[in-house]
Amino acid sequence: MEQLEPDLWQTSPRAVADGVSTRAYLLTKASGNLLIYNLGEDQEDDLDSIEELGGVSVQVLSHRDEASPALGTVRNRFASRLAYHEADAAAIRDQGEADLSIAPGCDDPALAGVEILHTPGHTPGSVTLRYESPHGKTYLFTGDTIVPVSGGWATAVYPELESDAGALVESLTSLRDQSADLLVSSAFVGETGVVELAADAWCEAIDGRIASLQRRFGV
C-alpha cells in the first residue's frame, strides 16, 4: 500500500489487459473505512496493510468490471459490506450480493460525506464518488467513466457491457462541473490512475472526450 494523502491509500497495481492496469483505494474515515474498486485474489500484502489501517467497513464498486472472487475475500476478512448500483447488479451478484445499493442521495452512515453520482454510459450502473476530505482536498473517483492514458484521457464504449455512448456523453457533461483536486480512476494506462486536476485542464479533457464520442457514434 502506498499513501497518497493523509486519508487515501492505493494498492499495488494489477494488470487487467494489455497495457491496462487497475488499483483499489482505501479511504480512511471516522465513520468507517471505504475500499473503493477492487483488488486481485493474490494481493495478500495489500490486504494485510488494509487490516493494519483499520480494515474495511464498506467496499464500493464503481461498475460491473470490478467484480471478481476477491469480493468474497474482502468480505470474509473484514466482515465488510459490499455496495454498488442496482443497474449493474445482474452482472455482479454472482461474485457478490450487494448489502447496500448506492445511488444519488444514499444516506448510509458509512458513506457520510461521500456524494454518489450516477454516471451511466460505460455501463448502466457506473457511478462516480466525490469526497471532500477534512484534510483539505477533494477526490473524484470516476471508475472507468473517464480514465488517464499516459498523459491523455480515454473513455470506453463496449456493446457487450451494455455501454451507451449517448448516456456517457450526458455523464461526462455532468462531470464537467464537478470541481476536485484529485481524479482517481479504476483502470488506467501508464504509471498512475491518480491525476491532479486543474479546472481549465479538466474542462478541456471532458470536452475532448465528448467530441470524440460524438464523432465516433453520432450522438
Beta strands, then each sheet from edge to edge (+ up, - down):
strand 1: 2-5
strand 2: 8-10
strand 3: 14-17
strand 4: 20-22
strand 5: 25-27
strand 6: 34-36
strand 7: 58-60
strand 8: 81-84
strand 9: 100-101
strand 10: 114-118
strand 11: 127-132
strand 12: 138-143
strand 13: 147-149
strand 14: 152-154
strand 15: 182-185
strand 16: 187-189
strand 17: 194-196
sheet 1: 1+ 2- 5+ 6- 7- 8- 9-
sheet 2: 3+ 4- 16+
sheet 3: 10+ 11- 12+ 15+ 17-
sheet 4: 13+ 14-
end
